[in-house]
Amino acid sequence: MGELNQQQLKQMRETLAKADLPPRKRQRLLWRIAKLGIVAAAKRHQRQQAAPDGTPWEPRKRGKGKMLKGLPKLLAVREMPEIQGVRIYLKGGNYRNGTKPIAAGLVGAVQQDGARIQMKASNAPRKPQADKPALPRQAKRLRALGYKTRKGKRWVKPSSKQIMENHEHGPGGITDSKTERHTLKTHMDH
């Protein structure tokens, strides 16, 4: 987002080496450069939707909203005296994937570089369907498969309306998949 290029980094290291500062002051100076220089530049680049060299970011394929809108405010700086440096990272964000929390840095990386995510049917969030009426599509499918109900002593083929009124969504779907004997897709790549 707001990184220093190699020349700027080299200049900064040379200047720090020339300055005869005690370790604590040197560390504080690094923190200030990161917080007031690099993080501020990253926020500016996000607002302008441009790289540090001024070239505009590739626009969205769909929509007109700005990219990486929420991420600059999550930038934080951590002092690391053991390596005589600082680390700039993304902190917080309260991002979630269903019930699992996701690190803001991962969200930023996926937005920046894209990702290949495999989705499993067993992990897909589902609302309970058992108490809902059968769908017209399910009723039609059950009729086509020869579904019959008992009416007195006879077996009768019920109308789609009767199936929707008297059958629940869940069992209708189960009967449908069992009678057709087709294999269900268990995972999907995005």
N, C-alpha and C positions, 0 to 999 in steps of 0.2 A: 504494500500500500504506500508507505512513505519511506522506502528504504534509501540509504545513501548509496550512490554509485561508487565504484572502486576508487576513483580519483579523490572524491570527498572523504572516503574512509581513510585513505593513505594520508591526506592532509591533516585530518583530525588526529591520527596516531602520531604523526611527526610533531604537531603542536603540543600534544600532551607529553611527549617524550622530552621536548625542549623545556617545558614548564616544570620547574623544580617544586612540585607540590607534594605535601605529605599524603600518604595513602588514603586517608579519610576524605580529604578535600578533593583529591583526584576522583574518588568514587562518587562524591556528591556532584562534581562537575559532569561526569558521565551521565548521572541520573538526570540532571537538568537538561543536558543536550538531548537525551532521549525524550523526556517529558515535554519540554517546551519547543524542541526542534523537530524531531522525527515524528512524534505523535501528532503534533499540530500540522505538519506537512501531510501526513496521511489523511487527516480530516479534510484538509484543503483539497487534496487530490480526489477524494470521494465526492465532495461538493461539485468540483469541476468535471468529474467523470473523466479524468485524464491521468496519464502516467506521469512520473516525475519529470520526464523529458518534454512534456507538453503534448504528446500525441494522444488524441482522444481514445477512450476505451471503445472496443467493438460494441455497437448498440445491441439491445435485446432483440431476439428474433421475433418475439411477440410482446406487445405492450410498450408503453412509453415511460414507465417508472424508472427512477434512478436505481442503479445497482449498488449492492453492499450498503444499503441505507442505514441499517441498525448497527452495523459492526464497528464503525469508528468510535462510538461512545463506550464500547467495551474494551478498548485498548488500555492496557495497564503496563507499568514499568516495575520490574523487580530488580533490586540491587543484588549483585552477586560478587561480594568482595573476594571470595576464594579464587575466582578466575580473573579478578580485576576488571569486571565488566558489568553490563546490565542486560536484562532480557526483556524484550517487548513481547507481550502475549495478549490473547483475548481472554477476558475474565467475565464470568457470569453469563447473562443473556437469557437464562431460563428457557432454553430450547428443549423441545421434547419430541420423541418419536413414539407416539402412543403414550405409554406410561413410563418409558425409559428416558432419563435425562441425556442430553447430548451436549458435548462441549462446543462452545461458540467457535473455537478454532476449527473444528471439524466442519461446521456449517459454512464458515468462510472458505475453507479449502474446497469444499464441494461446489460452492457457488463460483469460485475462481477457476477451478480446473475440471469440474465435472466428476462424476463417479459412476461406477457400475454397481448397482445394488440388486441383490437377488432377494425376491420376496417369496416367502413360503405361505401356502394356504393356511397352515396351522398357526402362523403368527399374525394372520390378518385380523384386524379388529372387527368383530361382528356383534350386532345387537341381537338379543334373543328374538327369534321369529315364531316360536311355538304358539303363542296366543293370537297371532294375526291370521286372518282368513287366507285361504289359498288364493294364489294369483290367477287371473284369467288364463295366462299362458300355461300354468300348471294344470288347470282344469281341462283345457283343450288337449294337452298332452296325455293326461290320464284317460280321457275319452278315446283318443286315438289308439292307445295301447290296450283298449278293451276292458277298462275298469268297470266293475258292476257292483251294485249294492243289493241288499235283500229288501224286498217289499212284499211282506206277507210270506207266501211260500215260494215266490219266484225271485230270480235274479234279474234285475233291471239295470239298463245302462242309464245312469242319472244325467240330467242336463248339466251344462257347465255352471249355470247359476246355482243349482242344487249343490254341486261339488264345492263351489266357492262359499256358500252359506254354511255347509255342514262340516267342512274339512279345514284343518288348520294348515297354515303355510309350511311349517316344519315337516310334519308327516307327509304332506303332499309332495314336497320336494324329495323326500327320502324314497317314497314309493316310486316316484318318477325315475330316479337314478337307478334304483334296484331293478325295476322292470325293464329298463332299456339296456342294461348291462354295458354301459359305456364307461371308459376310464376317465376319471376326473383329473384335471390338471392340478398338480400339487405345488408347483412353483413357477415364477415368472421373472424374467430379467428386465430391468429398466435401464 
